[in-house]
Amino acid sequence: LQVDLWQPSSTFHINEGTVTDVRVPQNTSRSLLPYLQHANIQYTILISDLQKAIENQTGLRSYRNRRSVSGYNYEVYHSLEEIQDWMHQLNKTHSDLVHMFSVGKSYEGRPLFVLKLGKRSRLYKKAVWIDCGIHAREWIGPAFCQWFVKEALQTYQIDPAMRKMLTQLYFYIMPVFNVDGYHFSWTNDRFWRKTRSKNTRFRCHGVDANRNWKVKWCDEGASFHPCDDTYCGPFPESEPEVKAVAHFLRKHRKQIKAYLSFHAYAQMLLYPYSYKYATIPNFSCVELAAYNAVNALQSAYGIRYRYGPASSTLYVSSGSSMDWAYKNGIPYAFAFELRDTGHFGFLLPETLIKPTCTETVLAVKNITLHLLKKCH
């Protein structure tokens, strides 16, 4: 739970015993501390100057070489324009393995680009869908999607596992799902989560793109109120971004065998169901894939991930993309919650991009190779 004390109009209730992030205006932080001490509330200051931390990530940087893929820096966060320039460049320079296309347009009219990655060896191949950045403020997601593409292209010739993956499968990779929200998180509000669609009755913008899918829509863990971060929208697939991706996945559901969505933060690997406490029919196969994936991830830097059904491992939520993918016939549906567990939260430093992405690639490779085997 995250609470902003500079928005007194937003009502909230914090349950006893829960851990809560509270963002406080700088001039009130000193007056708040004696109150917390007097009330015997345990607290830890995670980031002493949040504004400075934000400016360090979004501030003006030295000129980056946007024209050359070889000069692209994967260890910094990139704006939407830079990411889309990078996609265009890859489409030109790696046409043997990369094909770029759009599945539609966002609410504000931006193209929804996807990279199709893989060797065009035969007409029909199984596929894996990967999306990042459903929630705008989770910048490590798009950073990972870019890192995975880089790894695939750089190691295809020398890594037998990667060569097998790209020969036998296609990867559909969407580096930024919520393009409008991501752009807004760079220009206006670093902690923006939702899309940017307008609401006619309220002044609040946006819908939670991970509560807008047609699976137990707007049930537990989602809100009907347009000003809430978990607003489910006026109806399922109301957001053009969700509708476009859902249409593509429906069209290719016989081909797509895995759906992987990347979020932050919590260090978890989640699988269905999110909307209820129940065991999925192919539990043993999915559980084994998750177990092996988190072990592979941990082998890099010792980072531990919890894994399990989303409802019991994280919380109950309805209308999620992962549940929708599973309900629509994609047998392996996972949501990653990447680093960390709350110290930096959404402001994961750029120095942690490389280790986070390196370990996560191991998990994704593990899941993908698991797909290529028969699971009984």
MIVO-829097 format. One record per residue: residue number from 0; residue in one letter; x, y, z of N, C-alpha, C in turn. Coordinates in steps of 0.05 Angstrom, whole numbers, plus 5000, padded with zeros to 4 digits. Atoms other than C-alpha are relative to their C-alpha. Example, Ala and Ser with C-alpha at 12.3 -4.5 7.8 and 13.67 -1.06 7.14 Angstrom:
<atoms>
   num   residuo    n.X    n.Y    n.Z   ca.X   ca.Y   ca.Z    c.X    c.Y    c.Z
     0         A   5018   4976   5000   5246   4910   5156   5018   5024   5000
     1         S   4984   4976   4999   5273   4979   5143   4985   5022   5014
</atoms>
This chain:
<atoms>
   num   residuo    n.X    n.Y    n.Z   ca.X   ca.Y   ca.Z    c.X    c.Y    c.Z
     0         L   5017   4976   5000   5000   5000   5000   5018   5025   5000
     1         Q   4985   4975   5001   5025   5070   4983   4981   5023   5005
     2         V   5017   4978   4992   4997   5133   5014   5015   5026   4995
     3         D   4988   4974   5004   5010   5205   4993   4988   5020   5019
     4         L   5010   4981   4981   5004   5255   5050   4997   5028   4988
     5         W   5004   4974   5013   5006   5312   5000   4974   5001   4984
     6         Q   5026   5001   5014   4939   5290   4972   4978   4994   5022
     7         P   5018   5005   4978   4893   5299   5033   4971   4992   4990
     8         S   5027   5006   5010   4831   5291   4989   4996   4970   4996
     9         S   5003   5029   5003   4847   5217   4979   4997   4987   5027
    10         T   5005   5014   4975   4816   5176   5034   5014   4973   5000
    11         F   4987   5026   4999   4852   5114   5058   4997   4989   5028
    12         H   5001   5014   4975   4850   5063   5113   5023   4980   5001
    13         I   4978   5018   4997   4912   5026   5136   4994   4979   5021
    14         N   5005   5021   4981   4901   4959   5168   5023   4996   5019
    15         E   4979   5005   4980   4939   4944   5232   5017   4976   4991
    16         G   4981   5022   5006   5001   4902   5220   5010   5000   4971
    17         T   4992   5000   5028   5008   4920   5146   5024   5019   4997
    18         V   4978   4982   5007   5071   4951   5116   4991   5019   4979
    19         T   5010   4979   5017   5057   5017   5082   5021   5020   4992
    20         D   4983   4978   5009   5097   5065   5040   4985   5026   5002
    21         V   5012   4973   4997   5082   5137   5059   5018   5021   4987
    22         R   4984   4978   5012   5106   5194   5014   4991   5026   5013
    23         V   5006   4976   4984   5110   5258   5054   5014   5024   4989
    24         P   4987   4975   5008   5123   5330   5033   5023   5006   5018
    25         Q   4976   4996   4984   5192   5350   5056   4996   5017   5024
    26         N   5003   4981   4977   5169   5407   5101   4984   4988   5023
    27         T   5016   5012   4978   5123   5361   5141   5012   4975   5012
    28         S   4988   5025   4991   5169   5301   5150   5010   5002   5029
    29         R   4990   4998   4972   5201   5329   5214   4978   5001   5021
    30         S   5022   4999   4980   5134   5343   5247   4986   4973   5002
    31         L   5013   5026   4999   5110   5273   5229   5014   4980   5017
    32         L   4984   5020   4985   5167   5235   5262   4993   4999   5030
    33         P   5008   5002   4972   5150   5255   5334   4973   4987   5004
    34         Y   5026   5012   4998   5078   5235   5321   5002   4969   4998
    35         L   4997   5029   5003   5099   5166   5297   5012   4987   5025
    36         Q   4987   5010   4976   5144   5157   5357   4981   4999   5024
    37         H   5020   4998   4979   5089   5180   5405   4979   4978   4998
    38         A   5021   5020   5005   5039   5132   5373   5012   4971   5000
    39         N   4986   5026   4999   5091   5075   5379   4997   4985   4973
    40         I   5001   5011   5027   5088   5064   5303   5029   4996   4990
    41         Q   4973   5005   5010   5151   5031   5277   5003   5011   4971
    42         Y   4996   4989   5027   5180   5066   5216   5030   4998   4993
    43         T   4973   4999   5011   5241   5065   5172   5000   5020   4977
    44         I   4997   4981   5022   5263   5122   5126   5015   4985   4978
    45         L   4987   5014   5022   5277   5088   5060   5015   5019   4981
    46         I   4987   4980   5017   5292   5149   5017   4996   5027   5013
    47         S   5003   4975   4984   5307   5213   5054   4991   5023   4983
    48         D   5008   4978   5018   5299   5259   4993   4989   4987   4974
    49         L   5012   5014   5023   5250   5227   4944   5002   5017   4975
    50         Q   4999   4982   5023   5249   5288   4898   5027   4998   4986
    51         K   4973   5002   5011   5324   5284   4889   5005   4973   4986
    52         A   4998   5026   5012   5320   5210   4875   4986   4999   4973
    53         I   5015   4999   5025   5268   5223   4821   5016   5016   4979
    54         E   4985   4983   5018   5309   5279   4790   5026   4986   4989
    55         N   4977   5015   5009   5370   5233   4787   4994   4981   4977
    56         Q   5008   5019   5022   5331   5185   4742   4989   5015   4976
    57         T   5014   4988   5023   5292   5234   4699   5014   5026   4991
    58         G   4986   4975   5007   5341   5293   4697   5014   4998   4973
    59         L   4986   4999   5026   5379   5316   4635   5025   4983   5001
    60         R   4976   5017   5001   5431   5265   4615   5017   5009   4976
    61         S   4983   4993   5022   5490   5272   4569   4989   4987   4975
    62         Y   5011   5009   5026   5475   5262   4495   5004   4970   4996
    63         R   4998   5029   5005   5461   5189   4478   4999   4996   4970
    64         N   5000   5007   5028   5476   5159   4411   4975   4984   4993
    65         R   5025   5013   5006   5406   5143   4386   5001   4986   4973
    66         R   5000   5011   5028   5426   5125   4315   5012   4972   4999
    67         S   4986   5026   5002   5469   5064   4330   4991   4981   5021
    68         V   5008   5021   4981   5444   5000   4362   5024   4992   5017
    69         S   4976   5009   4986   5516   4982   4380   5007   5019   5023
    70         G   4993   4980   4979   5522   5046   4422   4977   5004   5020
    71         Y   5023   4997   4983   5455   5037   4457   5007   4990   5028
    72         N   4994   5007   4972   5462   5036   4533   4977   4986   5013
    73         Y   5022   5015   4988   5420   4981   4564   5000   5002   5031
    74         E   4998   4998   4971   5441   5000   4635   4990   5027   5010
    75         V   5014   4976   4991   5401   5065   4637   4971   4997   4992
    76         Y   5028   5000   5008   5326   5077   4634   4997   5018   4975
    77         H   5003   4985   5025   5302   5102   4566   4971   5011   4998
    78         S   5027   4988   5005   5244   5148   4547   4986   4983   4978
    79         L   5015   5014   5020   5189   5122   4502   5011   5005   4972
    80         E   4989   4993   5026   5219   5159   4442   5025   4984   4994
    81         E   4974   5014   5003   5287   5127   4453   4994   4970   4995
    82         I   5006   5029   5003   5256   5057   4460   4989   4994   4973
    83         Q   5011   5005   5026   5216   5064   4397   5020   5005   4977
    84         D   4978   4997   5019   5277   5091   4359   5017   4975   4999
    85         W   4984   5025   4997   5315   5030   4384   4987   4977   4985
    86         M   5015   5021   5014   5260   4984   4358   5002   5003   4970
    87         H   4997   4995   5029   5262   5016   4289   5028   4992   4990
    88         Q   4972   5007   5008   5338   5008   4287   5004   4970   4998
    89         L   4997   5029   5000   5335   4935   4306   4986   4987   4976
    90         N   5016   5010   5023   5282   4923   4252   5016   5003   4974
    91         K   4983   4996   5024   5332   4951   4201   5025   4982   5000
    92         T   4973   5012   4999   5397   4920   4226   4999   4970   5005
    93         H   5002   5028   4994   5372   4851   4248   4975   4987   4987
    94         S   5024   5009   5013   5319   4835   4196   4998   4970   4998
    95         D   5001   5029   5001   5338   4762   4196   4987   4988   5025
    96         L   5011   5010   4975   5315   4754   4269   4977   5018   5011
    97         V   5019   4981   4988   5271   4816   4283   4981   5010   4979
    98         H   5020   4987   5016   5206   4839   4253   4982   5017   5018
    99         M   5015   4982   4983   5172   4900   4282   4973   5006   4987
   100         F   5027   4994   5010   5097   4912   4276   4984   5013   5022
   101         S   5017   4987   4980   5041   4949   4311   4973   4984   5002
   102         V   5026   5014   4996   4979   4916   4342   4977   5020   5002
   103         G   5021   4980   4998   4941   4982   4346   5010   5026   5009
   104         K   4992   4973   4990   4941   5052   4375   4990   5004   5028
   105         S   5007   4994   4973   4938   5078   4446   4978   5021   5000
   106         Y   5021   4980   4997   4885   5126   4473   5009   5027   4988
   107         E   4989   4975   5010   4930   5185   4455   5012   4998   4972
   108         G   4993   5003   5028   4944   5157   4386   5029   4990   4994
   109         R   4973   5011   5004   5013   5126   4397   4999   4971   4990
   110         P   5000   5027   5010   5030   5062   4359   5008   4980   5023
   111         L   4994   5021   4980   5032   4998   4401   5018   4979   4987
   112         F   4980   5016   5015   5096   4966   4375   5007   4974   5015
   113         V   4992   5027   4990   5115   4893   4383   5023   4991   4982
   114         L   4979   5012   5015   5179   4858   4362   4995   4970   4999
   115         K   5001   5029   5003   5173   4788   4333   5029   4991   4996
   116         L   4972   5008   4998   5238   4754   4350   5002   4970   4995
   117         G   4996   5028   5005   5261   4688   4321   5008   4995   4971
   118         K   4990   5008   5027   5290   4651   4261   4976   4992   4983
   119         R   5023   5008   5017   5241   4646   4203   5006   4974   4986
   120         S   4991   5026   5010   5256   4573   4195   4977   4983   4988
   121         R   5023   5015   5011   5186   4546   4183   4975   5018   5003
   122         L   5024   4984   5001   5116   4572   4172   4987   5002   5028
   123         Y   5014   5000   4974   5085   4550   4239   5020   4993   5022
   124         K   4984   5005   4977   5122   4555   4304   4984   5008   5025
   125         K   5012   4991   4974   5099   4558   4377   5012   5027   5007
   126         A   4990   4973   4993   5108   4626   4409   4996   5006   5029
   127         V   5001   4990   4973   5119   4662   4474   4994   5030   4998
   128         W   5005   4971   4998   5088   4730   4489   5012   5012   5025
   129         I   4988   4985   4978   5126   4779   4533   4991   5029   4999
   130         D   5006   4971   4999   5100   4847   4554   5012   5012   5026
   131         C   4988   4984   4978   5131   4900   4599   4986   5027   5001
   132         G   5010   4972   4997   5106   4966   4627   4969   5002   4998
   133         I   5029   4996   4998   5031   4953   4636   4995   5022   5020
   134         H   5001   4978   4980   5040   4998   4697   5023   5019   4995
   135         A   4981   4980   5011   5075   5062   4676   5025   5004   5017
   136         R   4978   4993   4982   5119   5074   4737   5020   4978   5004
   137         E   4982   5023   4996   5151   5005   4736   5021   4998   4978
   138         W   4981   4996   5022   5210   5026   4693   5018   4976   4996
   139         I   4982   5023   5004   5251   4963   4705   4988   4980   4981
   140         G   5012   5018   5019   5200   4925   4663   5009   5005   4971
   141         P   4990   4994   5027   5214   4960   4596   5030   4996   4998
   142         A   4971   5004   5001   5288   4958   4614   5006   4970   4996
   143         F   4996   5029   5003   5283   4882   4620   4993   4991   4972
   144         C   5008   5008   5027   5246   4874   4554   5022   5007   4980
   145         Q   4978   4992   5018   5302   4912   4518   5024   4982   5005
   146         W   4977   5016   4993   5355   4872   4555   4997   4972   4989
   147         F   5005   5027   5010   5323   4806   4535   5005   4999   4970
   148         V   4996   4999   5029   5323   4825   4461   5030   5002   4994
   149         K   4971   4998   5003   5396   4847   4467   5014   4973   5004
   150         E   4988   5026   4994   5415   4781   4499   4995   4980   4978
   151         A   5008   5019   5021   5378   4741   4447   5017   5004   4974
   152         L   4986   4994   5024   5412   4777   4389   5030   4996   5003
   153         Q   4971   5002   4996   5482   4777   4420   5009   4971   5004
   154         T   4991   5027   4992   5483   4704   4443   4989   4979   4981
   155         Y   5013   5019   5018   5443   4671   4387   5021   4981   4987
   156         Q   4980   5016   5014   5507   4647   4351   5016   4983   5019
   157         I   4981   5014   4982   5545   4624   4413   4987   4984   5023
   158         D   5013   5014   4978   5493   4599   4463   4980   4979   4988
   159         P   5017   5020   5012   5461   4532   4442   4971   5002   5010
   160         A   5027   4997   4989   5401   4544   4488   4984   5022   4987
   161         M   5013   4978   5013   5386   4612   4458   4994   4994   4970
   162         R   5004   5007   5029   5395   4585   4387   4976   4981   4998
   163         K   5023   5019   5000   5346   4528   4403   4974   5015   5003
   164         M   5024   4984   4994   5296   4578   4431   4991   5016   4975
   165         L   5007   4983   5023   5299   4625   4371   4995   4984   4974
   166         T   5006   5017   5023   5298   4567   4321   4973   4987   5002
   167         Q   5024   5016   4996   5240   4529   4351   4976   5017   5008
   168         L   5022   4983   4990   5198   4588   4377   5002   5028   4988
   169         Y   5000   4971   5004   5178   4659   4362   4995   5013   5027
   170         F   5006   4983   4976   5179   4712   4417   4986   5025   4990
   171         Y   5013   4974   5005   5129   4769   4412   5005   5017   5025
   172         I   4990   4983   4977   5159   4824   4456   4989   5028   4997
   173         M   5012   4973   4999   5122   4888   4474   5015   5015   5023
   174         P   4984   4987   4979   5173   4932   4511   4984   5020   5017
   175         V   5016   4981   4985   5122   4985   4531   4970   4996   4993
   176         F   5029   5005   5004   5049   4963   4537   4984   5026   5003
   177         N   5015   4975   4993   5022   5027   4569   5016   5024   4991
   178         V   4982   4979   5012   5056   5077   4522   4993   5028   5010
   179         D   5008   4973   4991   5015   5138   4543   5009   5004   5029
   180         G   4993   4998   4972   5025   5125   4617   5029   5001   5005
   181         Y   4971   5000   4998   5099   5111   4609   5011   5027   4993
   182         H   4992   4973   5009   5109   5176   4571   4994   5020   5022
   183         F   5009   4981   4979   5070   5213   4626   5018   4997   5025
   184         S   4983   5005   4976   5114   5181   4680   5028   5013   4996
   185         W   4975   4986   5006   5174   5213   4646   4997   5031   5000
   186         T   5003   4971   5004   5144   5282   4634   4985   5014   5023
   187         N   5017   4986   4980   5094   5295   4691   5001   4988   5028
   188         D   5003   5013   4974   5088   5244   4747   5014   4973   5000
   189         R   4983   5024   5000   5142   5192   4760   4985   4976   5011
   190         F   5014   5022   4987   5093   5150   4801   4973   4994   4987
   191         W   5025   5006   5014   5037   5147   4749   4999   4970   4994
   192         R   5003   5028   5004   5009   5077   4742   4982   4992   4976
   193         K   5021   5008   5018   4948   5077   4697   5005   5009   4971
   194         T   5000   4989   5027   4932   5092   4624   4994   5030   5002
   195         R   5005   4971   5000   4915   5164   4604   4973   5007   4988
   196         S   5027   4995   5011   4843   5157   4579   4985   5020   5018
   197         K   5015   4980   4985   4796   5213   4600   4973   4989   5010
   198         N   5025   5007   4989   4735   5204   4644   4981   5023   4998
   199         T   5019   4977   5005   4674   5246   4625   4988   5011   5026
   200         R   5014   4991   4975   4644   5249   4696   5020   5010   5021
   201         F   4980   4992   4980   4708   5256   4736   5024   5013   4987
   202         R   4976   4987   5012   4771   5297   4726   5024   4980   5000
   203         C   4978   5019   4998   4814   5235   4740   5005   4987   4973
   204         H   4993   5013   5025   4851   5203   4682   5007   4971   5006
   205         G   4988   5026   5001   4866   5132   4666   4985   4977   5013
   206         V   5011   5026   4990   4848   5059   4680   5024   4982   5006
   207         D   4979   5020   4995   4891   5005   4711   4998   4979   4978
   208         A   5000   5018   5023   4909   4965   4649   5002   4971   5009
   209         N   5000   5028   4990   4918   4903   4693   4976   4993   5017
   210         R   5026   5006   4988   4847   4906   4719   4977   5002   4979
   211         N   5018   4993   5022   4814   4918   4651   4993   4977   4982
   212         W   5004   5024   5017   4813   4847   4623   4974   4986   5007
   213         K   5027   5013   4997   4750   4806   4613   5003   4973   5014
   214         V   4999   5024   4984   4762   4756   4669   4993   5008   5029
   215         K   5010   4991   4973   4722   4767   4734   5004   5030   5002
   216         W   4994   4971   5002   4724   4840   4713   4987   5015   5024
   217         C   5008   4982   4979   4718   4891   4770   4988   4985   5025
   218         D   5008   5014   4975   4710   4839   4825   5021   5008   5021
   219         E   4982   4994   4977   4755   4835   4887   5028   5009   4990
   220         G   4974   4990   5007   4820   4874   4883   5000   5021   4978
   221         A   5002   4979   5020   4795   4925   4833   4979   5021   5009
   222         S   5018   4979   4991   4758   4991   4841   4983   5011   4978
   223         F   5018   4988   5019   4698   5022   4806   5004   5031   4999
   224         H   4997   4971   4999   4722   5092   4824   5022   5010   4982
   225         P   4980   4991   5020   4758   5129   4767   5025   5012   5011
   226         C   4977   4987   4989   4805   5164   4814   5019   4981   5014
   227         D   4983   5020   4987   4833   5100   4845   5021   4988   4981
   228         D   4978   5012   5016   4898   5069   4822   4992   4973   4988
   229         T   5009   5026   5010   4862   5002   4812   4973   5001   4986
   230         Y   5026   4996   5015   4803   5030   4772   4999   4980   4977
   231         C   5003   5021   5020   4778   4974   4727   4990   5010   4973
   232         G   5010   4989   5025   4750   5021   4674   4970   4997   4998
   233         P   5029   5001   5002   4678   5031   4650   4989   4973   4991
   234         F   5008   5027   5009   4676   4961   4618   5025   4985   4992
   235         P   4976   5016   5007   4724   4904   4601   5011   5009   4972
   236         E   4986   4992   5025   4775   4922   4546   4991   5028   4991
   237         S   5006   4972   5007   4753   4995   4549   5025   5015   4990
   238         E   4975   4986   5007   4826   5015   4541   5010   4989   4973
   239         P   4991   5009   5027   4850   5012   4468   5025   4982   5001
   240         E   4975   5016   4998   4917   4984   4491   4993   4971   5008
   241         V   5009   5027   4991   4883   4925   4527   4985   4986   4977
   242         K   5016   5011   5022   4834   4914   4470   5018   4990   4977
   243         A   4982   5007   5022   4890   4913   4418   5016   4974   5006
   244         V   4984   5023   4992   4933   4863   4456   4983   4975   5003
   245         A   5018   5023   4997   4874   4819   4474   4992   4989   4973
   246         H   5007   5009   5028   4854   4817   4400   5022   4984   4988
   247         F   4977   5014   5011   4924   4797   4380   5003   4972   5013
   248         L   4996   5026   4986   4929   4742   4433   4977   4981   4993
   249         R   5022   5018   5008   4860   4715   4415   5005   4988   4973
   250         K   4995   5009   5028   4879   4712   4342   5022   4979   4998
   251         H   4977   5018   5001   4944   4674   4358   5001   4980   5023
   252         R   5000   5016   4975   4922   4634   4419   5008   4971   4995
   253         K   4991   5028   5005   4935   4566   4385   5030   4999   4998
   254         Q   4971   4999   5004   5006   4587   4371   5015   5007   5026
   255         I   4986   4990   4976   5023   4622   4437   4996   4981   5023
   256         K   5000   5020   4978   5041   4573   4492   5007   5012   5027
   257         A   4993   4987   4975   5067   4622   4544   4995   5030   4999
   258         Y   5005   4971   4997   5047   4691   4568   5016   5009   5024
   259         L   4983   4990   4978   5099   4729   4610   4997   5030   5002
   260         S   5004   4972   4996   5084   4797   4639   5019   5010   5022
   261         F   4979   4991   4981   5137   4838   4676   4991   5026   5014
   262         H   5008   4978   4982   5120   4883   4735   5022   5005   5020
   263         A   4982   4995   4977   5155   4912   4796   4983   5014   5021
   264         Y   4978   5015   4988   5166   4906   4853   4989   4981   5021
   265         A   5006   5019   4979   5165   4847   4902   5018   4976   5000
   266         Q   4983   5024   5003   5213   4794   4876   4983   4974   5003
   267         M   5018   5023   5000   5159   4743   4860   4996   4990   4971
   268         L   5008   5011   5026   5141   4696   4803   4972   4988   5005
   269         L   5028   5007   4994   5065   4689   4801   4987   4986   4976
   270         Y   5016   5012   5021   5018   4645   4763   4970   4999   5009
   271         P   5029   4999   4993   4941   4638   4761   4993   4981   5023
   272         Y   5018   4978   5006   4895   4648   4792   5006   5025   5017
   273         S   4999   4975   4984   4895   4721   4815   4974   5005   5013
   274         Y   5027   4991   4991   4820   4728   4824   4987   4981   5020
   275         K   5012   5018   4981   4807   4667   4867   5022   4981   5012
   276         Y   4982   5020   4988   4840   4617   4914   4992   4972   4989
   277         A   5007   5025   5012   4838   4555   4870   5025   4989   4985
   278         T   4977   5013   5013   4887   4506   4838   4994   4997   4970
   279         I   5004   5003   5029   4895   4509   4762   5003   4971   4992
   280         P   5000   5028   5009   4885   4444   4723   5029   4989   4995
   281         N   4973   5009   5007   4958   4440   4699   5020   5010   5021
   282         F   4984   4990   4978   4986   4460   4767   5028   4988   5002
   283         S   4974   5013   4996   5042   4409   4770   5021   5009   4980
   284         C   4982   4990   5021   5072   4431   4704   5009   5029   5004
   285         V   4994   4972   4996   5067   4505   4719   5017   5004   5026
   286         E   4985   4998   4975   5092   4497   4791   5029   4991   4996
   287         L   4972   5010   5005   5153   4457   4767   5015   5021   4984
   288         A   4987   4979   5016   5168   4511   4715   5008   5024   5017
   289         A   4995   4978   4982   5163   4565   4768   5023   4994   5019
   290         Y   4980   5009   4981   5206   4526   4818   5028   5001   4986
   291         N   4974   5001   5014   5262   4515   4766   5008   5028   4992
   292         A   4994   4973   5009   5257   4587   4742   5012   5017   5022
   293         V   4990   4984   4977   5267   4619   4811   5027   4989   5009
   294         N   4974   5010   4993   5325   4572   4824   5021   5009   4980
   295         A   4981   4990   5021   5358   4591   4758   5006   5030   5006
   296         L   4996   4971   4994   5347   4665   4776   5019   5004   5024
   297         Q   4984   4997   4976   5377   4656   4845   5030   4993   4996
   298         S   4972   5009   5005   5440   4623   4816   5018   5023   4992
   299         A   4983   4978   5010   5464   4690   4788   5011   5016   5023
   300         Y   4991   4982   4979   5467   4735   4850   4989   4993   5028
   301         G   5011   5009   4974   5432   4696   4905   4974   5014   5008
   302         I   5025   4987   4995   5368   4737   4899   4977   4980   5001
   303         R   5021   5019   4996   5309   4698   4926   4973   5011   4990
   304         Y   5027   4993   5009   5241   4701   4892   4980   4980   5013
   305         R   5022   5017   4992   5177   4675   4923   4984   4993   4975
   306         Y   5016   5008   5024   5132   4637   4874   4975   4986   5010
   307         G   5026   5013   4994   5061   4611   4873   4977   5014   4987
   308         P   5023   4986   5011   4990   4629   4855   4998   5029   5009
   309         A   5000   4971   4994   4981   4704   4852   4982   5007   5024
   310         S   5019   4993   4979   4921   4705   4899   5011   4996   5027
   311         S   4989   5006   4974   4956   4672   4957   5028   5010   5005
   312         T   4972   4991   4997   5027   4695   4943   5002   5030   5002
   313         L   5000   4971   4999   5012   4769   4931   4974   5010   5011
   314         Y   5026   4992   4990   4939   4788   4936   4979   4993   4979
   315         V   5022   5005   5019   4871   4776   4903   4996   5024   4982
   316         S   5007   4978   5019   4859   4818   4841   4985   4988   4976
   317         S   5016   5009   5022   4809   4812   4785   5006   5016   4975
   318         G   4996   4987   5026   4813   4829   4711   5029   5003   4992
   319         S   4972   4999   5006   4887   4814   4705   5007   4987   4973
   320         S   4992   5010   5026   4923   4800   4639   5008   4970   5002
   321         M   4990   5027   4996   4954   4736   4667   4977   4980   5001
   322         D   5024   5017   4998   4887   4705   4687   4986   4998   4973
   323         W   5014   5000   5026   4857   4726   4620   5014   4982   4980
   324         A   4984   5016   5018   4914   4694   4581   4996   4970   5006
   325         Y   5004   5028   4992   4906   4629   4620   4972   4990   4993
   326         K   5027   5007   5006   4831   4629   4613   4995   4998   4970
   327         N   5003   5001   5029   4839   4639   4538   5018   4980   4986
   328         G   4987   5023   5012   4879   4576   4528   5031   5001   4999
   329         I   4970   5000   4999   4952   4597   4540   5008   4986   5026
   330         P   4996   5018   4976   4976   4541   4587   5020   5010   5020
   331         Y   4980   4989   4981   5036   4577   4617   4997   5030   5001
   332         A   5004   4971   4997   5018   4646   4643   5013   5008   5026
   333         F   4985   4991   4976   5065   4682   4691   5001   5030   5001
   334         A   4994   4972   4995   5073   4751   4721   5024   5001   5018
   335         F   4976   4995   4984   5142   4770   4746   4996   5027   5015
   336         E   4997   4975   4985   5148   4822   4801   5030   5002   5005
   337         L   4971   4998   5000   5221   4844   4792   5010   5014   5026
   338         R   4988   4987   4976   5269   4876   4843   4987   5027   5005
   339         D   4990   5013   4977   5267   4900   4896   4977   4992   5018
   340         T   5022   5006   4983   5225   4886   4958   4989   5024   5015
   341         G   5012   4976   4988   5211   4958   4976   5019   5022   5008
   342         H   4982   4979   4991   5274   4996   4994   5000   5023   4979
   343         F   5001   4980   5022   5278   5032   4926   4973   5000   4987
   344         G   5026   5002   5012   5211   5007   4901   5001   5006   4971
   345         F   5001   4993   5028   5193   5039   4835   5024   5015   4990
   346         L   4976   4985   5007   5257   5080   4837   5025   4983   5001
   347         L   4977   5018   5001   5303   5021   4827   5023   5014   4986
   348         P   4977   4985   5013   5372   5053   4813   5009   4986   4974
   349         E   4990   5011   5026   5402   5045   4744   5023   4980   5004
   350         T   4979   5018   4994   5461   5009   4776   4990   4971   5003
   351         L   5012   5026   4995   5413   4951   4790   4986   4988   4975
   352         I   5013   5010   5025   5387   4945   4718   5014   4974   4991
   353         K   4985   5022   5011   5443   4898   4696   4996   4974   5017
   354         P   5004   5025   4985   5439   4847   4754   4971   4991   5000
   355         T   5028   5008   5001   5363   4848   4754   4993   4987   4974
   356         C   5006   5011   5026   5359   4835   4680   5015   4974   4994
   357         T   4983   5023   5004   5416   4785   4679   4987   4975   5013
   358         E   5012   5023   4986   5383   4740   4731   4972   4993   4989
   359         T   5027   5005   5011   5313   4748   4700   5001   4986   4973
   360         V   4997   5015   5025   5338   4725   4632   5003   4970   5005
   361         L   4997   5028   4993   5359   4660   4665   4973   4987   5006
   362         A   5026   5011   4993   5289   4650   4692   4983   4997   4975
   363         V   5016   5001   5025   5257   4665   4624   5009   4978   4982
   364         K   4989   5022   5016   5304   4618   4588   4991   4973   5011
   365         N   5008   5025   4987   5287   4564   4639   4971   4993   4994
   366         I   5028   5004   5006   5212   4573   4629   4996   4992   4971
   367         T   5002   5005   5029   5220   4573   4553   5009   4972   4993
   368         L   4990   5027   5006   5262   4510   4551   4981   4979   5012
   369         H   5020   5017   4988   5210   4478   4598   4977   4995   4981
   370         L   5022   5002   5019   5157   4492   4545   5006   4981   4978
   371         L   4993   5016   5022   5196   4455   4493   5001   4970   5007
   372         K   5002   5028   4991   5194   4391   4535   4971   4993   5005
   373         K   5027   5009   4992   5132   4350   4546   4999   4998   5030
   374         C   5003   5001   4971   5108   4360   4617   4976   4981   5006
   375         H   5022   5019   4993   5067   4302   4645   4990   5006   5028
</atoms>
